[in-house]
Amino acid sequence: MENNNQYLHEVAITAIIVKDGKFLITRRSPNKKRFPGKWTVPGGKMETNDYLQLPKDTEFYWYNVLERTLRREVVEEVGINIDNIEYVTSLATVHADGSPSLVISCMAEYIGGDVKLKEDESDQYAWVSLEESKNYELLDGIYDELAMVTNKRSGQKSEWQRFN
């Protein structure tokens, strides 16, 4: 099924969650259609329900929709609360079924809760340092995002690139 609307993208947002200098990574369930068994960071797709039932912040707009979506997805997927969400990078892909995706990658601070995985999403989790993350079969690009966050937290800003 080819999508001919150039403006229609699935929008997803992910969180590189930082707690005590470590990152939360999760392993995608083996039954997932996309990237089964790969390690990644929590997140998910934005839905119109993330804002349509809320009052608008101005006459025409809802604000903080991505942040609201990310908080909801993180609670749903891993059961914890986050705050201080900051933009890291973005990526686009066209999936095998022809649907284009835009993913906005953010970093966020862990603020509370115990990790409780949503079984149909993930089957394992780990809190890892950047170095420890090399021991996991991460989705391509995630290590580089973790490196960006490590650098950003020490004051070095950059756009996405390969980090070795």
Short mmCIF file of the C-alpha atoms (twelve columns), coordinates in Angstrom:
data_MODEL
# 
_entry.id   MODEL 
# 
loop_
_atom_site.group_PDB 
_atom_site.id 
_atom_site.type_symbol 
_atom_site.label_atom_id 
_atom_site.label_alt_id 
_atom_site.label_comp_id 
_atom_site.label_asym_id 
_atom_site.label_seq_id 
_atom_site.Cartn_x 
_atom_site.Cartn_y 
_atom_site.Cartn_z 
_atom_site.pdbx_PDB_model_num 
ATOM 1   C CA . MET A 1   0.000   0.000   0.000  1 
ATOM 2   C CA . GLU A 2   1.763   3.123   -1.228 1 
ATOM 3   C CA . ASN A 3   1.025   6.427   0.501  1 
ATOM 4   C CA . ASN A 4   0.725   9.118   -2.173 1 
ATOM 5   C CA . ASN A 5   0.106   11.990  0.248  1 
ATOM 6   C CA . GLN A 6   3.517   13.676  0.595  1 
ATOM 7   C CA . TYR A 7   2.384   15.422  3.796  1 
ATOM 8   C CA . LEU A 8   1.021   12.427  5.661  1 
ATOM 9   C CA . HIS A 9   3.536   10.939  8.113  1 
ATOM 10  C CA . GLU A 10  3.193   8.754   11.151 1 
ATOM 11  C CA . VAL A 11  4.733   10.875  13.948 1 
ATOM 12  C CA . ALA A 12  6.533   9.133   16.793 1 
ATOM 13  C CA . ILE A 13  8.528   10.467  19.718 1 
ATOM 14  C CA . THR A 14  11.125  8.663   21.814 1 
ATOM 15  C CA . ALA A 15  12.778  9.312   25.164 1 
ATOM 16  C CA . ILE A 16  16.369  8.745   26.141 1 
ATOM 17  C CA . ILE A 17  15.653  8.629   29.874 1 
ATOM 18  C CA . VAL A 18  18.510  9.525   32.196 1 
ATOM 19  C CA . LYS A 19  18.699  8.293   35.799 1 
ATOM 20  C CA . ASP A 20  21.909  8.554   37.836 1 
ATOM 21  C CA . GLY A 21  23.929  8.981   34.643 1 
ATOM 22  C CA . LYS A 22  22.508  5.816   33.018 1 
ATOM 23  C CA . PHE A 23  20.060  5.347   30.155 1 
ATOM 24  C CA . LEU A 24  16.956  3.156   30.075 1 
ATOM 25  C CA . ILE A 25  16.920  0.769   27.118 1 
ATOM 26  C CA . THR A 26  14.265  -1.832  26.356 1 
ATOM 27  C CA . ARG A 27  14.231  -4.910  24.140 1 
ATOM 28  C CA . ARG A 28  11.382  -5.003  21.644 1 
ATOM 29  C CA . SER A 29  9.158   -8.060  21.995 1 
ATOM 30  C CA . PRO A 30  9.885   -10.862 19.510 1 
ATOM 31  C CA . ASN A 31  6.313   -10.568 18.161 1 
ATOM 32  C CA . LYS A 32  6.750   -6.917  17.094 1 
ATOM 33  C CA . LYS A 33  6.268   -6.294  13.381 1 
ATOM 34  C CA . ARG A 34  9.093   -3.741  13.241 1 
ATOM 35  C CA . PHE A 35  12.553  -4.555  14.653 1 
ATOM 36  C CA . PRO A 36  11.661  -7.542  16.887 1 
ATOM 37  C CA . GLY A 37  14.262  -8.367  19.555 1 
ATOM 38  C CA . LYS A 38  16.267  -5.161  19.037 1 
ATOM 39  C CA . TRP A 39  17.129  -2.879  21.944 1 
ATOM 40  C CA . THR A 40  15.869  0.699   21.794 1 
ATOM 41  C CA . VAL A 41  14.448  3.486   23.958 1 
ATOM 42  C CA . PRO A 42  10.793  3.961   24.984 1 
ATOM 43  C CA . GLY A 43  8.397   5.982   22.880 1 
ATOM 44  C CA . GLY A 44  5.533   5.730   20.482 1 
ATOM 45  C CA . LYS A 45  3.210   7.310   17.995 1 
ATOM 46  C CA . MET A 46  1.330   10.537  18.453 1 
ATOM 47  C CA . GLU A 47  -2.439  10.159  18.196 1 
ATOM 48  C CA . THR A 48  -5.021  12.869  17.649 1 
ATOM 49  C CA . ASN A 49  -6.510  11.782  21.006 1 
ATOM 50  C CA . ASP A 50  -3.371  13.225  22.609 1 
ATOM 51  C CA . TYR A 51  -4.903  16.673  22.123 1 
ATOM 52  C CA . LEU A 52  -8.403  16.678  20.562 1 
ATOM 53  C CA . GLN A 53  -10.207 16.105  23.865 1 
ATOM 54  C CA . LEU A 54  -8.297  18.886  25.611 1 
ATOM 55  C CA . PRO A 55  -9.075  22.599  25.599 1 
ATOM 56  C CA . LYS A 56  -6.879  24.591  23.204 1 
ATOM 57  C CA . ASP A 57  -4.084  26.644  24.761 1 
ATOM 58  C CA . THR A 58  -4.728  29.535  22.369 1 
ATOM 59  C CA . GLU A 59  -7.590  30.322  20.037 1 
ATOM 60  C CA . PHE A 60  -6.300  27.882  17.412 1 
ATOM 61  C CA . TYR A 61  -3.596  25.659  18.937 1 
ATOM 62  C CA . TRP A 62  -2.741  22.967  21.437 1 
ATOM 63  C CA . TYR A 63  0.793   23.325  22.807 1 
ATOM 64  C CA . ASN A 64  3.183   20.728  24.274 1 
ATOM 65  C CA . VAL A 65  1.516   17.929  22.305 1 
ATOM 66  C CA . LEU A 66  4.762   16.014  21.745 1 
ATOM 67  C CA . GLU A 67  5.742   16.300  25.394 1 
ATOM 68  C CA . ARG A 68  2.285   15.096  26.467 1 
ATOM 69  C CA . THR A 69  2.478   12.195  24.001 1 
ATOM 70  C CA . LEU A 70  5.948   11.235  25.246 1 
ATOM 71  C CA . ARG A 71  4.909   11.280  28.903 1 
ATOM 72  C CA . ARG A 72  1.884   9.086   28.064 1 
ATOM 73  C CA . GLU A 73  3.922   6.632   26.007 1 
ATOM 74  C CA . VAL A 74  6.643   6.295   28.659 1 
ATOM 75  C CA . VAL A 75  4.053   5.599   31.379 1 
ATOM 76  C CA . GLU A 76  2.284   3.071   29.118 1 
ATOM 77  C CA . GLU A 77  5.449   1.286   27.968 1 
ATOM 78  C CA . VAL A 78  7.684   1.321   31.043 1 
ATOM 79  C CA . GLY A 79  5.562   2.657   33.915 1 
ATOM 80  C CA . ILE A 80  7.765   5.569   34.957 1 
ATOM 81  C CA . ASN A 81  7.443   9.353   35.011 1 
ATOM 82  C CA . ILE A 82  9.754   11.779  33.227 1 
ATOM 83  C CA . ASP A 83  10.343  15.522  33.134 1 
ATOM 84  C CA . ASN A 84  12.644  18.128  31.590 1 
ATOM 85  C CA . ILE A 85  12.113  16.876  28.056 1 
ATOM 86  C CA . GLU A 86  14.616  18.277  25.554 1 
ATOM 87  C CA . TYR A 87  14.974  17.787  21.819 1 
ATOM 88  C CA . VAL A 88  17.909  15.636  20.652 1 
ATOM 89  C CA . THR A 89  17.423  14.828  16.948 1 
ATOM 90  C CA . SER A 90  14.946  13.626  14.349 1 
ATOM 91  C CA . LEU A 91  14.868  10.881  11.771 1 
ATOM 92  C CA . ALA A 92  12.635  9.718   8.973  1 
ATOM 93  C CA . THR A 93  12.064  6.315   7.426  1 
ATOM 94  C CA . VAL A 94  9.704   4.572   5.065  1 
ATOM 95  C CA . HIS A 95  8.649   1.218   6.486  1 
ATOM 96  C CA . ALA A 96  8.314   -1.967  4.446  1 
ATOM 97  C CA . ASP A 97  4.546   -1.411  4.247  1 
ATOM 98  C CA . GLY A 98  5.168   1.953   2.540  1 
ATOM 99  C CA . SER A 99  4.187   4.162   5.481  1 
ATOM 100 C CA . PRO A 100 6.546   7.087   6.134  1 
ATOM 101 C CA . SER A 101 7.510   7.827   9.739  1 
ATOM 102 C CA . LEU A 102 8.988   10.884  11.376 1 
ATOM 103 C CA . VAL A 103 10.596  10.152  14.760 1 
ATOM 104 C CA . ILE A 104 11.504  12.932  17.167 1 
ATOM 105 C CA . SER A 105 14.143  11.832  19.653 1 
ATOM 106 C CA . CYS A 106 14.278  13.553  23.035 1 
ATOM 107 C CA . MET A 107 16.114  13.219  26.291 1 
ATOM 108 C CA . ALA A 108 14.287  13.339  29.617 1 
ATOM 109 C CA . GLU A 109 15.012  12.969  33.300 1 
ATOM 110 C CA . TYR A 110 13.598  10.075  35.307 1 
ATOM 111 C CA . ILE A 111 11.476  11.502  38.133 1 
ATOM 112 C CA . GLY A 112 9.778   8.463   39.647 1 
ATOM 113 C CA . GLY A 113 8.182   5.062   39.473 1 
ATOM 114 C CA . ASP A 114 9.367   1.497   39.048 1 
ATOM 115 C CA . VAL A 115 9.970   0.096   35.583 1 
ATOM 116 C CA . LYS A 116 7.063   -2.139  34.604 1 
ATOM 117 C CA . LEU A 117 7.170   -3.261  30.981 1 
ATOM 118 C CA . LYS A 118 4.093   -3.425  28.755 1 
ATOM 119 C CA . GLU A 119 4.388   -7.056  27.678 1 
ATOM 120 C CA . ASP A 120 3.329   -6.683  24.048 1 
ATOM 121 C CA . GLU A 121 5.913   -3.909  23.577 1 
ATOM 122 C CA . SER A 122 9.073   -5.009  25.410 1 
ATOM 123 C CA . ASP A 123 10.329  -8.109  27.196 1 
ATOM 124 C CA . GLN A 124 13.505  -6.833  28.923 1 
ATOM 125 C CA . TYR A 125 15.036  -3.580  30.133 1 
ATOM 126 C CA . ALA A 126 18.368  -2.336  31.411 1 
ATOM 127 C CA . TRP A 127 19.845  0.880   32.799 1 
ATOM 128 C CA . VAL A 128 23.164  1.283   30.981 1 
ATOM 129 C CA . SER A 129 26.056  3.671   30.584 1 
ATOM 130 C CA . LEU A 130 27.111  4.667   27.075 1 
ATOM 131 C CA . GLU A 131 29.945  2.125   27.247 1 
ATOM 132 C CA . GLU A 132 27.665  -0.651  28.545 1 
ATOM 133 C CA . SER A 133 25.163  0.009   25.740 1 
ATOM 134 C CA . LYS A 134 27.727  -1.403  23.268 1 
ATOM 135 C CA . ASN A 135 26.979  -4.871  24.703 1 
ATOM 136 C CA . TYR A 136 23.363  -4.767  23.480 1 
ATOM 137 C CA . GLU A 137 21.983  -5.259  19.975 1 
ATOM 138 C CA . LEU A 138 20.704  -1.703  19.649 1 
ATOM 139 C CA . LEU A 139 18.600  -0.472  16.744 1 
ATOM 140 C CA . ASP A 140 20.933  1.233   14.291 1 
ATOM 141 C CA . GLY A 141 21.404  4.882   15.287 1 
ATOM 142 C CA . ILE A 142 20.438  4.533   18.968 1 
ATOM 143 C CA . TYR A 143 24.055  4.313   20.193 1 
ATOM 144 C CA . ASP A 144 24.792  7.567   18.358 1 
ATOM 145 C CA . GLU A 145 21.770  9.199   20.017 1 
ATOM 146 C CA . LEU A 146 23.000  8.035   23.447 1 
ATOM 147 C CA . ALA A 147 26.410  9.540   22.616 1 
ATOM 148 C CA . MET A 148 24.722  12.821  21.631 1 
ATOM 149 C CA . VAL A 149 22.916  12.923  24.987 1 
ATOM 150 C CA . THR A 150 26.147  12.123  26.851 1 
ATOM 151 C CA . ASN A 151 27.837  15.026  25.054 1 
ATOM 152 C CA . LYS A 152 24.852  17.355  25.490 1 
ATOM 153 C CA . ARG A 153 24.821  16.716  29.234 1 
ATOM 154 C CA . SER A 154 28.456  17.853  29.370 1 
ATOM 155 C CA . GLY A 155 27.738  21.002  27.349 1 
ATOM 156 C CA . GLN A 156 28.699  19.783  23.844 1 
ATOM 157 C CA . LYS A 157 25.915  20.157  21.314 1 
ATOM 158 C CA . SER A 158 25.863  18.476  17.926 1 
ATOM 159 C CA . GLU A 159 23.616  17.204  15.215 1 
ATOM 160 C CA . TRP A 160 23.316  13.449  14.718 1 
ATOM 161 C CA . GLN A 161 26.430  11.759  13.392 1 
ATOM 162 C CA . ARG A 162 28.194  8.414   13.730 1 
ATOM 163 C CA . PHE A 163 30.085  8.141   17.012 1 
ATOM 164 C CA . ASN A 164 32.620  5.323   17.380 1 
# 
